[in-house]
Amino acid sequence: MVETIVVAGLSLIGTLAGTFGGILTSNKLTGYRIEQLEKKMEKHYDTTNTLVDRVYRLEENNKLLDEKMSVANHRITDLETSLNA
């Protein structure tokens, strides 16, 4: 009878140890995967912000070039008018 109780107790201890070991391993793996996802999101966020800034600067540069082209076209028109007169 004592042997049965000892075997049952050892089985219980083994089962509990295995269960808690599995839970701890699972938590570590989940934490690692979340950390990796956060790194990917941070990289993506940085890339997105950089891209938005670059597009904004390109749009500003495009407006400036459009204004310069408009001024140049007006000068050409004025020169052509003065030469024809």
ABEGO torsion letter per residue (X at the ends): XAAAAAAAAAAAAAAAAAAAAAAAAAAAAAAAAAAAAAAAAAAAAAAAAAAAAAAAAAAAAAAAAAAAAAAAAAAAAAAAAAAAX
